[in-house]
Amino acid sequence: MEIDHYFIATSNPDSLAESLIQAGFHEGRNNTHPGQGTANRCFFFQQTYLEILFPTNEKVKNPEVDTLLHLGQRIASKACPFGLCLRNKPNDSMTRPPFPFDVYDPQYFEGDKTIAIGKATPAEPLWFFLNFVKRPEEPYCKLHNNGVQKLSAIEFHGPWVDQSSKSAQIISKISNISLSRSEINTCTLVFDSGIQGRQLDLRQEFGLLMKY
């Protein structure tokens, strides 16, 4: 498996997106998720992207949005606001992830596509796997104004790490994913191995630190 994308759930997406834009990141396409009550703003990098996930005014009837995804809690900062999506590596063809999971069948997917949601408490990031997504043949985006190109590593920090789920333990064995204990939930994204020696610190408001 490898990283496809990573999200942060928030009720204040415009402030987060504007902070990224002001730091020289270029915003890409946006989507809505009918039946889930969310929409996104996305920032694309080579082979991965950052998704800002936020609520819409849609009245959600699917109970799994809360019982399985816990999105309401994540957006309200009553659970971990982060999520990590995995896909197959180019030569892999797994239909099921190697971690325990439940199946989520979102309304906004066509056909029989589903999402494998890693079994874990909402104290952890939302771990999920898409078996139909492939690594893009071309980079997702052009070079950002600040020169950032590719995700090198992602680090999740939180009080849940010492008692992490089986899903988290399996996912943390992927080479560029790491977990460490901290008093609060934060996420560190490292791009281009931090070659510029710069960082965008949004931990106070969003729990997000970007190094590049």
QUIQUICOR-V208672 format. One record per residue. N is the residue number from 0. SS is DSSP state (a for helix, b for strand, c for the rest). PSI is psi as a letter, one per 20 degrees, with the letter a starting at -180 (* if undefined). OMEGA is omega in radians with two decimals (NA if undefined). Layout:
n = <N:N>
ss = <SS:SS>
psi = <PSI:PSI>
omega = <OMEGA:OMEGA>
//
This chain:
n = <0:1:2:3:4:5:6:7:8:9:10:11:12:13:14:15:16:17:18:19:20:21:22:23:24:25:26:27:28:29:30:31:32:33:34:35:36:37:38:39:40:41:42:43:44:45:46:47:48:49:50:51:52:53:54:55:56:57:58:59:60:61:62:63:64:65:66:67:68:69:70:71:72:73:74:75:76:77:78:79:80:81:82:83:84:85:86:87:88:89:90:91:92:93:94:95:96:97:98:99:100:101:102:103:104:105:106:107:108:109:110:111:112:113:114:115:116:117:118:119:120:121:122:123:124:125:126:127:128:129:130:131:132:133:134:135:136:137:138:139:140:141:142:143:144:145:146:147:148:149:150:151:152:153:154:155:156:157:158:159:160:161:162:163:164:165:166:167:168:169:170:171:172:173:174:175:176:177:178:179:180:181:182:183:184:185:186:187:188:189:190:191:192:193:194:195:196:197:198:199:200:201:202:203:204:205:206:207:208:209:210:211>
ss = <c:b:b:b:b:b:b:b:b:c:c:c:a:a:a:a:a:a:a:a:a:a:c:c:c:c:c:c:c:c:c:b:b:c:c:c:c:b:b:b:b:b:b:b:c:c:c:c:b:b:b:b:b:b:b:c:c:c:c:c:c:c:c:a:a:a:a:c:c:c:a:a:a:a:a:c:c:c:c:c:c:b:b:b:b:b:b:c:c:c:c:c:c:c:c:c:c:c:c:c:b:b:b:b:c:c:c:c:c:c:c:c:c:c:b:b:b:b:c:c:c:c:c:c:c:b:b:b:b:c:c:c:c:c:c:c:c:c:c:c:c:c:c:c:c:c:c:c:c:c:b:b:b:b:b:b:b:b:c:c:a:a:a:c:c:a:a:a:a:a:a:c:c:c:c:c:b:b:b:b:b:c:c:c:c:b:b:b:b:b:b:a:a:a:c:c:c:c:b:b:b:b:a:a:a:a:c:b:b:b:b:c>
psi = <q:r:p:g:r:q:r:p:p:q:i:m:h:h:g:g:g:h:h:g:g:h:j:j:q:p:p:b:q:q:r:r:n:p:i:i:k:r:r:r:p:q:o:q:a:o:i:r:q:p:p:o:p:r:q:a:j:p:o:p:i:o:h:h:h:h:h:g:h:k:h:g:h:g:h:j:k:j:r:p:i:q:q:p:p:q:r:q:r:h:j:q:k:p:i:q:r:j:q:q:r:q:p:p:n:q:h:i:q:q:b:k:p:r:p:o:o:p:o:r:r:i:h:r:q:o:p:r:p:o:i:i:p:q:p:q:h:q:q:h:r:r:p:q:h:j:i:p:g:p:p:h:q:p:p:p:p:r:i:i:h:h:l:q:r:h:g:g:g:g:h:i:i:p:h:k:p:q:q:q:p:r:h:r:p:r:p:p:p:p:q:k:k:k:h:i:k:r:q:o:o:k:h:g:h:i:j:p:p:p:p:*>
omega = <3.06:-3.09:2.99:3.06:-3.06:-3.08:2.94:-3.14:-3.06:3.03:-3.10:-3.04:-3.07:3.12:3.12:-3.14:-3.13:3.08:3.11:-3.14:3.13:3.12:3.06:3.08:-3.09:-3.14:3.13:-3.09:3.11:-3.13:2.95:-3.10:-3.14:-3.12:-3.14:3.10:3.14:3.01:-3.13:2.91:-2.96:3.07:-2.97:3.09:3.10:3.00:3.07:3.03:3.08:-3.13:2.98:-3.04:-3.08:-3.06:2.99:3.14:-3.11:3.03:-3.04:3.14:-3.10:-3.09:-3.11:3.10:3.11:-3.05:-3.10:-3.11:-3.11:-3.05:3.11:3.11:-3.12:-3.13:-3.11:-3.14:3.05:3.06:3.13:-3.06:-3.02:3.06:-3.14:3.11:3.14:3.09:3.05:2.92:-3.03:-3.08:3.14:3.13:3.14:3.02:3.13:3.11:-3.13:3.10:3.13:-3.01:2.95:-3.10:3.07:-3.09:-3.06:-3.14:-3.02:3.04:3.08:3.06:-3.05:3.13:3.11:3.11:3.04:-3.10:-3.14:3.13:-3.12:3.08:3.10:3.04:3.13:2.96:3.04:3.13:3.10:-3.01:3.08:-3.06:-3.08:-3.13:3.13:3.06:-3.13:3.13:3.08:3.08:-3.13:-2.96:2.96:-3.10:3.06:-3.11:3.12:3.07:-3.12:-3.08:-2.89:3.04:3.09:-3.08:3.03:-3.09:3.08:-3.13:3.11:-3.13:-3.10:-2.95:-3.11:3.13:-3.06:-3.12:3.03:3.11:-3.13:-3.12:3.14:-3.11:-3.11:3.09:3.03:-2.88:-3.06:3.09:3.13:3.13:3.04:-3.08:2.99:-3.08:-3.14:3.13:3.02:3.11:3.09:3.06:3.13:-3.14:3.05:3.14:3.11:-2.98:-3.12:-3.11:-3.12:3.07:3.03:-3.03:3.12:-3.05:-3.08:-3.10:-3.00:-3.12:-3.02:3.06:3.14:3.13:-3.13:NA>
//
